[in-house]
Amino acid sequence: MARVPMPEQPVEERMSNFHEVPLGYSPEQAIKEAKRCLQCGESQCTVNCPVEVDVKKFLKELSEGRFREAFLTIKESNPIPAIAGRVCPQEDQCEGACTLGRVGSPINIGKLESFLGDWAMENGVEEDFSIQEIPQKVAVIGSGPSGISCAVDLRKKGYQVTVYEALHKAGGVLQYGIPEFRLPKKVVDEELSNLKKIGVDLMLNTIIGQNLSFEELREEYDAIFICTGAGAPRFLGIQGEELNGVYSANEFLIRTNLMKAYKFPEEYDTPIVVGDKVAVVGAGNVAMDAARCAMRMGAEVTMVYRRTRKESPARLEEVHHALEEGLNLMELVNPVRIVGENGWVKGVELIRMMLGEPDDTGRRRPHPVEGSEFMIEFDTFIEAIGTSPNRLFLERAEGLEVNRWGGILIDENLQTSIEGVFSGGDAISGGATVIQALGEGRKAAKSIHEYLRTARAPKEYK
């Protein structure tokens, strides 16, 4: 049986709006796609899921039209299915391990997960569980994916959990990093409303290390989970980066997604300047997001990448959509300097690259071709070459050990160099996937529970 494709906005329509590209399955389409599952004896789809969703079980329930049961099966492992189903790289995880993929197309697991998440929100379906209260308190610093999963799991066990978020909206990268056309913010807000419903305290506009010291948290809480993400952009360090029209992808996406700059000035107050010809450096998911946003603002966008499309770490779906929408992918080139005129970007000097032997990532290492420099005119330059953890926080958390690029060092239980302080997500990896962060949040919750149950618990709670 052929895979049931999810309907999408036509290219010519979606290029003039920021509405979600996939239009969603109908119940009939979802059931038909779920019925393709072979119900394998060994569920490699679950083995390859970082949060260990029982994929076979929820597909069986969905195929029988039991939407509520299927949704609750997912929720046992994943607190935000409507989000994860949209943004996780299923092709490298659950779908990548699907047996059907060997002879044709794997089950569209991600789209079915988002269907169930959406169906549950539309029909008011929620988990039904009781919480046995425990007096011990846990602080979660950051409200991104790892913070969400850690907070939910600990709250279900009865701990008093407070999540601290520096921005005015919860969600971390889910709010500021991923565009509306990939992840509608109403979905994020609805999924996160569950935190308050189960009794998690959420403190917005609170920067640990500035509004509240790390030492104050340590005195007040029995354990701390640091999941501050990797919000500090990296730069190429080339001439001309000080010019107007140069953005880090972080700034560009925060202005676009969180501050709704694409609706300036009619609805929102945050402006953004996007020229006619935009260069985006990099070819990961963040680069694709920035490029697709710029194209929707009317720009001609060229992605300059020092490797080839084959080495791009972006999701295949995102690359496909970007190219459909008119992205020009210029392979095997790297910026040397940015040229300006009257303080604004005028052009970029590029050098051609060639690929050598594989590096630590398994991708072939790029090398410059001597004497191959050339110029191209651009008026906007967006750098999407990676991020690092928040330096302000790290500098003010005394005793917290980090590696050379600022990633927080942890042991096998995600505990840091400070007893009772744990960490996960992009704060330790520098940039991973939503589902990996969710998995680390769940692992941290288990480790924190074990720590508090044994090392720190009053006798009556051991």
N, C-alpha and C positions, 0 to 999 in steps of 0.2 A: 504494500500500500504506500502510495506516494505521501511525502510530508505535506501537511496542510500549512501553506504559507500564511503569515499574519498580514492582513491588509495594511497598506501604508499610504500616507499622503503622496499624491503625485509630485514629482520633482518640481514642476513649474509652479505648483501651489505653495509648497513648503518653503521655497526660497524667499517668499515674501512675508513669512511669519515665523514665530518662535514656538508654534504649537508642536506637540509631540508627533514624531514621524510615524511610528507604528500606531495603528488605529485600534488595536485590540482584537482578540478573538470573540466571536459570538459563543454562547454556550454550546451550540451544536458543533461548531468548529473545534472547540476545546476538547469535547468528548471524542470526536473523530480522531484528533491527533493523539490523545491519550490511549486510545484503543490500539495504536500501533505498537505499544510497548510489548515486548516478548515475555515480560515477567521472568527474567533470567534467574537461574538458581543462585549465582553469585552476583550480587548487585555492585558491579564496579562503579556505577554512577554514584552510589552513596560513598564508597571508599574514596573516590576522588573529589568529594565535596568537603571543603575545609570545616564546615559546621556539621557535617554528617547528617544531612537531611535524608530521611527514608524515602528516596525517590520512587522506588518500586511500589511502595505502599500507597503513596499519595496519587500516583498515576493510576493504580488499580481503582481507588476510590473515585477519582475524577472520571475515569472511563465508564463507571456505573452511575454517573450523575449525582454522586454523593459529595457535593461541593463543600459542605460544611466540614465533613470528616476529613476531606483532603486538605483543606486549609489548616485545620487544627493539627494535622500530622506535620505539616511544614513548620508551624509555629512552635512545636516542641523543640526545634533546633535553631530556627531562624526567626528572630524577633521582627524583621522587616521584609517580608516576602515580596510585597509590591515594589519595593526599591531594589532588592537583590535580583529579582527576576529581570529587571530592566538593565542593570549596569554590570552584573558579574560576567566574567569571561567564560561562559559555560562551555565554549568550544574547546577550552584548554582543561576543563575539569569534568563535570558530570557528563555533558554531551560528548566530550572528547573520548570518554570511556564507554559510550553506548555501543552495544553489540551491533545494532542496526547500522552504525556508521561504517562498518567493515564492508557492507554490501550495498549501501545507498546512503540515505540521509538519516542521521540520528534523530531521536525524539527531540522536539523543540521544548526542552525542559524549562528553560528560562522564561519563555513566553507563556507557558502554562502556569508557572509559578506567579508571574505578574497578573495573569488572568484571575487566579484564585485570590490574590491579595486585593485586587480591585473589587472583585465580587463580594468579598467579606466587608469591605468598607461601605459599599453601596447598600448592603443588606444588614449592616449593624452587627455582624457576627464577631464575637470576641472570645478569647480564652476564658474559661471558667475554672478558677482555682482559688484555694484559700491560702493565706499567709500566716504562719505562726511567727509572731514577732520575736526578734532577738534585739537586745539593747545596743549591741556593738554597732559602731558607726564607720562607714567607709566613704571616703571622698574620691570622686572620679574627676580628673582634670581633663576636660575635653568632651564634647558631645558628638563626636564623629562615630563611625560604625563600631569601632572597638569599644568606645565608651558606652554606647547604647547596649551592646550585647552583654558587657560586663555588668552594667547597672541592672539590667533586667534579670539576669541570672541570680545576682546577689539579693535583689529585692524579693525574688520568689522564695529564696531561702530564709527570708525574714529580717535581713540586715537593714539598718537605717542608712539609706544611700542618698548622697547629695552630689549632683553633677554640676561642675563649674564650667561655664562657657564664656570666652572672652568677647564674642560678638553678640549682637542684639537678637540673633535667631539661633536656635539649636540646630545641629545637624553637621557642623563642620564642612568637610568637602562636599557633602551631599547638597548643601545649600549654596556654597560659593563657587564650587569647582565644576559642577556638571550642569550643562545648559538645560533650559526648559524643554527643548525639543527632544532631549534624551531622558530627562527625569523631571516631570512637572513638580513644581514646589508644593502644590496642594497635596500631592501624594506624600512628600516628605513630611509636611506638617501633620497630616492625618496619622501617619505611622508613628511619629514621635509623640503625638498626644497620648499614646498608650503609657508613656513613662509616668506622667502625672496620675493617670487613672489607677496605676498599681502602687502609687505612693512614693515615687522617686521625687525628691526635691530638685528643682532646676534653678540654678543661679546664673542669670544672663549678665552680660556687660561686666564680668568679673575677671580681671587678669591676675592670675596667681604670679606673685613676684612684683606686683605693682599695687593693685587694690587690696590684696591680701597676701601676706608673706607665706612662703612655703613652710617656714617654721611654725607659724600659727596653725596651719593645717595639721602638721604632725602632732601638735599638742592636743588638738581637738578630736582627731580621728584615730581609730584603732588600726586602720590600714588605708593606703592610698594607691590608686591606680592612675598612672600618668599616660595619657593618650592624647597628647597635644598636637599630634600630626606632624607634617613637614611643610609648614607654611612659609618658610623663608626661601625665596627664589635663588637659583644659581644663575650666574651671568658668564658670558664668554670671556670678558675681560679684554675686549678689543677697543680700538680707537673709535670714538663717536657714540659710545653708549650714553653719554650725558645729553644727547640731543633730544629735542621735543619730537614726539612721534615714536620713541622707543619705549616699549612696555615689557615687563615680565609677563608671562602668561598668567601668573597669579593675579597681578593687578588688573589685567585686561578682563579676566573671567569674574573676578570679584565685582568690578564695576558693572559688568554685563549681567551676571546672574543674581547676585545678592542685592545690588543697588539698582537693578533694572534700568541701566543706562540706555538700553535700546528703546526705552519709552520716554526718553528725555526730549523736549521739556514738557510734553503734554500731561504726563502722569507722574513722573519722578524727577527729582532735582539733581541727580548725579549725571554729569555730562561724560561723553567719551568722544575722542577725536579719531576717526578712522578715515584714512585717505583713500584715494582711488586704487592705488596699487600697494598691496600688503605683502610683506615677507614674513613667514612663520618659520622659525628655526627649530628643527626637531621633527619627529614623526611618531611620537607616542600618542596615547589617548588624549592627553592634555593639549598637545599640538593640534590634533584633529578637532577638538572642541573649540579652541581659539580660532582656527581657520574657518570652521563652519559658522561661527558667530559673525566673523568679519564679512563672510560672503552674504549673510542675511542682512547686513547693514549696507550692502551695495558695492562692496569692494571686489576687485579682481585679486585673488589670493594665490600666491606661489609658496609652496612648502619647500624649503631648501634643506636637504638631508644629506649627511655625509656618507651614508650607506645607501642601500637600495630598498625598494619596497619590500622585498623578500625578508629583509632584516628588521623591518618596522615592528616595534613591540605593541602597536595599537591593535585593538580588536578588529578582526576581519570585517565585521559588520560596519564598524565606524569608517574604515578605509573605503569600503564599498559605497557607503552613503556620501562620503566626502567627494569621491571621484564622480559620482552621479551628479552631484550638485555643482560641479565645475572646477574643483580644485586642480591646480597645476602642480604636480609633484616633480620637482627637479632633483634628480638623484645624483649622488657622488659629487657634491659640492659642499663647501664650508665657508662661512663668512670670515673675511680677513680684517675688514674695517668698514665702518659706516661713514658715509660722506654726507655732509650737511650743507645747507645754504640758509643764511639768515636765522640760524639756530634750530632749523627743522631738518628732518631726514630728507635727503635728496636721492640717495642711491646707496648701493652696497657693493663692495668689492668682494668677489668670491674667488675661491681657488678650487680647481678640480681635484678629486680624490680617487684613489684606487684602493681596492680591498686586498689585504694580506692574509696572514694566518689568523685563526680564531683567537679571541681574547677570553677572559674569565667568564664572560656571559655566553660563550659558545658562538657568538657572532664574529664574522671576519673583521679584523681591525682595519680602520681606514687610515691611509697615509696620503699626505699631500703630493701632488704632481708638480715638481719644481717648474716655475716659469709659466704656469697655466692660468694666472690670475686674469679676471675679466670683470667688467662693471655691468650692473643692471640698475635701472632707475626704480626706486621704491619711495613711498612717502610715509610708510608706517613699518615698524620693525618689531616683531613680537618674539621673545625668546622663551622657548619651552624645552629647556634642556635639563630639567630636574629640579628638585627642591631639597632643603635640609630642615631639620627640626628647629623650633623656635629658639633663637639664641638668647633672647631676653630672659626666658624662663630658665634655661640651662645655667646661665651665669648667676642666677639668684637662688639656685637650689644647691646649697652647700653640701658637699660630700657625694654628690651624684656623679658617677663616673661615666664618661662618654668616649666614643672612638674618635678617630682623627677628623671625621666629617660631621661630628655632633650627634651621631646616633647613640641613644642611651644603651649602655651595656647591661645585659640581663643574664641570669643563669637559666638552667633548663626548666625552671618553674616560673619564668618571667619576673623573678625578683631582682631588683637592682642592687647596687652596692650599699643601699641603705635598708636596714631591716624593716620589714613591713611595708616597703614601698615597691610597687610592681609597675611594669610598663609594657605597652604593646602597640600594635598598629604602625603607622608611618614614623612615629617617634623612635622606633628601633630599626626600621627597615629603610627609611628615607623615601619611601614611595612604593606602595604595593597595590593590591586590589581591595575593593570593598569587602568581598567575601573572606579574604585572608585576614583582614582586620577584624571582621566579625568572629572568625575562628579564634584569633588571639584573645579577643575580649572574653570569650567563653572559657578559654584555657586559664586566663588570669583569674576569672571568678572562682574556678575550681581551686586554684592555688591559694587565693586569698581566703577562701572558706576553710581550707585545710590548715592554713597558718593560724587563723583566728580560733579554730576549733581546738587546736592543740597547744599552740604557744601562748596565745593571748586571752583565751576565754576564761571567764569566771568558772569556778568549779561546776556550777549547776548547768552550764551550757556546753560542757565537754562531752 
